[in-house]
């Protein structure tokens, strides 16, 4: 069976994807900054900053999936943090490419994660598709450089895929748990106007899209990984509250308060962006959780 090498595979998406691949009979190995004791998974050490990588990982790989990247929402965006966010994505792709080229390794496909932030943190009535150009704000610039760093793989004749991911909903961790906490504590409320759309996706669908990208040789280029039926921040907040039987009685959190506490990063939750999933659907992918009610019934 083929071996899938996942870079940055110790996070929530990497863990879920690894288990999904193992269930399908694939061999899975990870690139990590430290040795991990994982059942049925081999860990190889790398350090992007020092340009160090265990070349055995590349030699044994049939496919490479790069999920590396500093958490965008973990800290305020100081100039130093912005550089870290960019470098963790761009330089990891570059190191993987340099090693593949050096070893003359003919992998079957290279898949890099990206984000729907490619389309910008500005409110818009437009429904964005993969044909639209990158916007001009910080996050859009990160995504553009992130994807651009994967382009050299195409020049080697390697099938290259860019997965532009929305807000990932997972059980017990990530974005959903952060949204649930204030609601559980009876202090939850929509953010800003609440009318801004949230391009979300259930983690199972996201990982299945990665698997389709591995298995379907017709898949190449950029694909949006978002659920077909997107909701507003207000609809999402009320759906979570209803699911966990909590009332919502506080007024919306004003946008200016969010900007005061989060600075430029407030755009991540205040942007009003709608993203199309038509391209991946037309490629034959069928969503398991296409609407929010089904997703929350499964996750909460």
Buried (B, 14 or more C-beta within 10 A) or exposed (E): EEBBBBBBBBBBBBBBBBBBBBEEEBBBBBBBEEEEEBEEBBBBBBEBEEEEBBEEBBEBBBBBBBBBBBEBEEEEBEEEBBEBBBBBBBBBBBBBBEBBEEEEBEBEBBBBBBBBBBBBBBBBEEBBBBEBEBBEBBBBBBBBBBBEBBEBBEEBEBBBBBBBBBBBBBBEEBBBBEBBEBBEEEEBBBBBBBEBBBBBBBBBBBBBBBBBBBEBEEBBEBBBBBBBBBBBBBBBBBBBBBBEEBEBEEEBBEBEEBBEEBEBBBBBBBBBBBBBBEBBBEBEBEBEBBBBEBBBEBBB
